[in-house]
């Protein structure tokens, strides 16, 4: 029998993982999809169906974790709705100057993250 605490733990893990997306739109979509799915099935009583939904949620969590790792490989400018300023401030008017990293730095960071991701998979 699935305890309500297991479902709550899965829900929190999905929301926590969705906050790791680099893109605002992906973050909000993942949070909205998680909330909607749990609200849709909140009154589910049949044990077999609850188990199926939990298994589906665990698979979704694994997929979400992989997607967040990939999304962090790409540097994106923050959107206006996210608030805050991004970049280095210079000049008298506090203008923002975008600081672009050279390609080799991004490539090196990509290889480091892939190696860390592979190490995490091996440990599991």
JOTA-V223303 format. One record per residue. N is the residue number from 1. RES is the residue in three letters. PSI is psi in whole degrees, -180 to 180 (none if undefined). Layout:
# JOTA-V223303
n->N res->RES psi->PSI
n->N res->RES psi->PSI
This chain:
# JOTA-V223303
n->1 res->UNK psi->135
n->2 res->UNK psi->124
n->3 res->UNK psi->147
n->4 res->UNK psi->-29
n->5 res->UNK psi->-31
n->6 res->UNK psi->-43
n->7 res->UNK psi->-40
n->8 res->UNK psi->-39
n->9 res->UNK psi->-43
n->10 res->UNK psi->-44
n->11 res->UNK psi->-48
n->12 res->UNK psi->-40
n->13 res->UNK psi->-42
n->14 res->UNK psi->-44
n->15 res->UNK psi->-41
n->16 res->UNK psi->-43
n->17 res->UNK psi->-37
n->18 res->UNK psi->-26
n->19 res->UNK psi->-10
n->20 res->UNK psi->-5
n->21 res->UNK psi->140
n->22 res->UNK psi->-34
n->23 res->UNK psi->132
n->24 res->UNK psi->-45
n->25 res->UNK psi->-42
n->26 res->UNK psi->-40
n->27 res->UNK psi->-50
n->28 res->UNK psi->-39
n->29 res->UNK psi->-46
n->30 res->UNK psi->-42
n->31 res->UNK psi->-45
n->32 res->UNK psi->-42
n->33 res->UNK psi->-40
n->34 res->UNK psi->-50
n->35 res->UNK psi->-45
n->36 res->UNK psi->-42
n->37 res->UNK psi->-42
n->38 res->UNK psi->-38
n->39 res->UNK psi->-36
n->40 res->UNK psi->-35
n->41 res->UNK psi->19
n->42 res->UNK psi->-31
n->43 res->UNK psi->13
n->44 res->UNK psi->126
n->45 res->UNK psi->-29
n->46 res->UNK psi->122
n->47 res->UNK psi->-43
n->48 res->UNK psi->-42
n->49 res->UNK psi->-39
n->50 res->UNK psi->-43
n->51 res->UNK psi->-43
n->52 res->UNK psi->-43
n->53 res->UNK psi->-38
n->54 res->UNK psi->-44
n->55 res->UNK psi->-41
n->56 res->UNK psi->-41
n->57 res->UNK psi->-39
n->58 res->UNK psi->-41
n->59 res->UNK psi->-40
n->60 res->UNK psi->-39
n->61 res->UNK psi->-44
n->62 res->UNK psi->-43
n->63 res->UNK psi->-44
n->64 res->UNK psi->-41
n->65 res->UNK psi->-42
n->66 res->UNK psi->-42
n->67 res->UNK psi->-36
n->68 res->UNK psi->-36
n->69 res->UNK psi->-46
n->70 res->UNK psi->-40
n->71 res->UNK psi->-27
n->72 res->UNK psi->-8
n->73 res->UNK psi->-20
n->74 res->UNK psi->126
n->75 res->UNK psi->125
n->76 res->UNK psi->147
n->77 res->UNK psi->146
n->78 res->UNK psi->146
n->79 res->UNK psi->161
n->80 res->UNK psi->-37
n->81 res->UNK psi->-17
n->82 res->UNK psi->-21
n->83 res->UNK psi->168
n->84 res->UNK psi->163
n->85 res->UNK psi->147
n->86 res->UNK psi->144
n->87 res->UNK psi->-174
n->88 res->UNK psi->131
n->89 res->UNK psi->132
n->90 res->UNK psi->162
n->91 res->UNK psi->174
n->92 res->UNK psi->-28
n->93 res->UNK psi->9
n->94 res->UNK psi->37
n->95 res->UNK psi->154
n->96 res->UNK psi->130
n->97 res->UNK psi->122
n->98 res->UNK psi->130
n->99 res->UNK psi->109
n->100 res->UNK psi->136
n->101 res->UNK psi->145
n->102 res->UNK psi->152
n->103 res->UNK psi->-39
n->104 res->UNK psi->-30
n->105 res->UNK psi->-43
n->106 res->UNK psi->-40
n->107 res->UNK psi->-41
n->108 res->UNK psi->-43
n->109 res->UNK psi->-38
n->110 res->UNK psi->-47
n->111 res->UNK psi->-38
n->112 res->UNK psi->-43
n->113 res->UNK psi->-38
n->114 res->UNK psi->-43
n->115 res->UNK psi->-42
n->116 res->UNK psi->-42
n->117 res->UNK psi->-43
n->118 res->UNK psi->-39
n->119 res->UNK psi->-40
n->120 res->UNK psi->-39
n->121 res->UNK psi->-39
n->122 res->UNK psi->-37
n->123 res->UNK psi->-31
n->124 res->UNK psi->none
